[in-house]
Amino acid sequence: MISEYFSLIFPYLLINWVFFSLITCLAQTESRQNYFKFLVPFISVFVAYISVGGLSISEYLLSINPNFSIGSYGFVVARLFPYIFNKNLLSENDVTVFSVWNLIFSLILYASYFNLLRYDIYGTGYHFSGGFVILAILTLLFIWINCKLSLIFLAYIAAFDLGLLVSPNFFDYITDGFLFLVSVIHLGYMAWIRGWQWFHGASPRRFPLKKQVF
Amino acid sequence: MNLSRKVFLSILLVLLYLVPFLQKQVPGAKGFGEGLKILIPEQETGPEGQSPYFAEYFVNEARPGVMCHVSSIAPTQGHKLLCIWYAGTREAASDVAIYGAFFDLKLKTWSAPQVLLTPEQSSRELRRLVRKLGNAVAFNDSRGGLWLFYAAMVYGGWSATSLHYKVSWDGGLTWSPSRKLVLSPFFNLTNNLKNQGIILSQGAFLLPVYQEFIYKFSQLLLCFPGKSGLYYELRPLIKDGSAIQPSLIPVGPRGLTAFFRNGTNSPARFILRAVSSDLGRTWSDLTPTTLPHPGSGMAMTSLAEGAILGVINHSFKDRSNLTLVLSRDGGATWETLKTLENAPGREYSYPFIIKYRNNFHLTYTYERQRIKHVVFNEAWLKSIKGNND
């Protein structure tokens, strides 16, 4: 099944992101930039797919979260993009808006699923329903206001139509536990920066602590 | 973004959403639609003309330091039944494996138990980490598939289970590799199962499952077996009252009565009940039955004339008795038929019952050391009913 193979892509992207982030924090010289652009994706293949104790790192990650959403793919690709192509796919503002969307949608979905709300939203995600209409309208809105998040929103439904993920539920294409957590971390970090600016009148000293590589 | 690009993306958007919209309009589309109905297995005969029959067997022998629990039983090819259960040093231990044994209906003997699945084997088949195994249920579909649904844990205990399945097309001799079910939007936490499903038209079946992550509640899994695996949809069954481990009774082509383990901590708990007239899309409010309940698994099945036979721990306190109870009004009122086991301080629990041909086959945990198999027919039930009167 295509979903079994597609699910293996996300851990590879995640490992790339982790490596690029670590190197950005630790690397000394700017001259290594192009070198790392090729080296990191190459090394990540081995790290992601070589078996350790019977399973690969990818398979361990998929054991914890078997269904990384298209939203997660979008988030990690947006983070990875500037490291490889030297330009942003999404602006910081877009990422923050995306994180707010993920947080709100996830909280509503989890509250509904785990019996904190009376109405079951998750069960309506297997077939076309009101939730699909809302998502379509939101996507249309993002297209017409020139928001790049519209690409991720289009990817939700395109991937669902193609059955790229293991879950047959459309809402599992939008969010998952990992995306919820990274969105919370991102928003927490942004709030910390804003708070610091408010108190000190300047941005905090940010990673990388040493010279910026990428 | 220029205007032509916006128009292009807008048209693309409409086309992409048209796919699920049109799929829903297809007659006979998969899902909790109007087209599905319950397939009631043909009753061979009622109690008339039968002579009472009752027999007891042990599926396995007790082994020192090994507990076994949560059995289920299903007919297989070749005039046999397959019983499965889990066994290990304790519940949710890493050495727990799922065992199986065959009962030859002609010879009336159980085969030696065999390991059907270990955590390591499950991990190899899924290509995912599996540290522990839990409840398992065997279930026949209407197209010759024998399904083994089982709970497994990557981390944590019972509140971190997820469900998986294997299927056999040769009566349990060989099994497909395990596949994972994604049933929860948050790290796939946390579903479990205890009782068998209901066979539907179109090759589909309904499987009752339950949640224990934040709140305890029950869900229905609608399954459509296909060539490329299992298509499934999950719906909440009852979200109130900590009602878990549902046992489903078919009532007509689209009616269901569900009985639930009462997951509250009240000292005087009763088995809970709800009814649906639309194949589980909507349910009545939850009502307590008159059956006392110690917080344990129970099993229900329907009899020839629409009565319901229950196998329960008839106690508020413990699992030291196992009792047959009968209802003739859909579960509103009950009478005690027979106490099968009663030994203070011992445990007789987690019954599982099926009707195959003219006999009922009941399996349950016997003192946590063995699985007991009890066979009886409706004539026997009628005879003990007569004796009780």
HADDOCK unambig.tbl for C-alpha pairs under 7 A between the chains (distance, minus, plus):
assign (segid A and resid 55 and name CA) (segid B and resid 127 and name CA) 6.65 0.50 0.50
assign (segid A and resid 59 and name CA) (segid B and resid 127 and name CA) 6.36 0.50 0.50
assign (segid A and resid 59 and name CA) (segid B and resid 128 and name CA) 5.44 0.50 0.50
assign (segid A and resid 60 and name CA) (segid B and resid 128 and name CA) 6.21 0.50 0.50
assign (segid A and resid 60 and name CA) (segid B and resid 129 and name CA) 6.14 0.50 0.50
assign (segid A and resid 62 and name CA) (segid B and resid 128 and name CA) 6.84 0.50 0.50
assign (segid A and resid 63 and name CA) (segid B and resid 128 and name CA) 4.96 0.50 0.50
assign (segid A and resid 63 and name CA) (segid B and resid 129 and name CA) 5.47 0.50 0.50
assign (segid A and resid 63 and name CA) (segid B and resid 154 and name CA) 6.90 0.50 0.50
assign (segid A and resid 64 and name CA) (segid B and resid 187 and name CA) 6.64 0.50 0.50
assign (segid A and resid 65 and name CA) (segid B and resid 187 and name CA) 4.89 0.50 0.50
assign (segid A and resid 65 and name CA) (segid B and resid 188 and name CA) 6.86 0.50 0.50
assign (segid A and resid 114 and name CA) (segid B and resid 214 and name CA) 6.47 0.50 0.50
assign (segid A and resid 114 and name CA) (segid B and resid 215 and name CA) 6.63 0.50 0.50
assign (segid A and resid 115 and name CA) (segid B and resid 215 and name CA) 6.72 0.50 0.50
assign (segid A and resid 115 and name CA) (segid B and resid 239 and name CA) 6.33 0.50 0.50
assign (segid A and resid 123 and name CA) (segid B and resid 234 and name CA) 6.03 0.50 0.50
assign (segid A and resid 123 and name CA) (segid B and resid 235 and name CA) 5.23 0.50 0.50
assign (segid A and resid 126 and name CA) (segid B and resid 233 and name CA) 6.63 0.50 0.50
assign (segid A and resid 127 and name CA) (segid B and resid 20 and name CA) 6.41 0.50 0.50
assign (segid A and resid 127 and name CA) (segid B and resid 24 and name CA) 6.38 0.50 0.50
assign (segid A and resid 128 and name CA) (segid B and resid 20 and name CA) 5.42 0.50 0.50
assign (segid A and resid 128 and name CA) (segid B and resid 21 and name CA) 5.24 0.50 0.50
assign (segid A and resid 128 and name CA) (segid B and resid 24 and name CA) 6.51 0.50 0.50
assign (segid A and resid 140 and name CA) (segid B and resid 10 and name CA) 6.33 0.50 0.50
assign (segid A and resid 143 and name CA) (segid B and resid 6 and name CA) 6.13 0.50 0.50
assign (segid A and resid 144 and name CA) (segid B and resid 6 and name CA) 6.35 0.50 0.50
assign (segid A and resid 146 and name CA) (segid B and resid 1 and name CA) 5.92 0.50 0.50
assign (segid A and resid 154 and name CA) (segid B and resid 13 and name CA) 6.53 0.50 0.50
assign (segid A and resid 157 and name CA) (segid B and resid 16 and name CA) 6.29 0.50 0.50
assign (segid A and resid 157 and name CA) (segid B and resid 17 and name CA) 6.78 0.50 0.50
assign (segid A and resid 158 and name CA) (segid B and resid 16 and name CA) 6.09 0.50 0.50
assign (segid A and resid 161 and name CA) (segid B and resid 19 and name CA) 6.71 0.50 0.50
assign (segid A and resid 167 and name CA) (segid B and resid 182 and name CA) 5.51 0.50 0.50
assign (segid A and resid 172 and name CA) (segid B and resid 185 and name CA) 5.96 0.50 0.50
assign (segid A and resid 176 and name CA) (segid B and resid 185 and name CA) 5.70 0.50 0.50
assign (segid A and resid 176 and name CA) (segid B and resid 186 and name CA) 5.76 0.50 0.50
assign (segid A and resid 176 and name CA) (segid B and resid 187 and name CA) 6.87 0.50 0.50
assign (segid A and resid 177 and name CA) (segid B and resid 186 and name CA) 4.71 0.50 0.50
assign (segid A and resid 177 and name CA) (segid B and resid 187 and name CA) 5.34 0.50 0.50
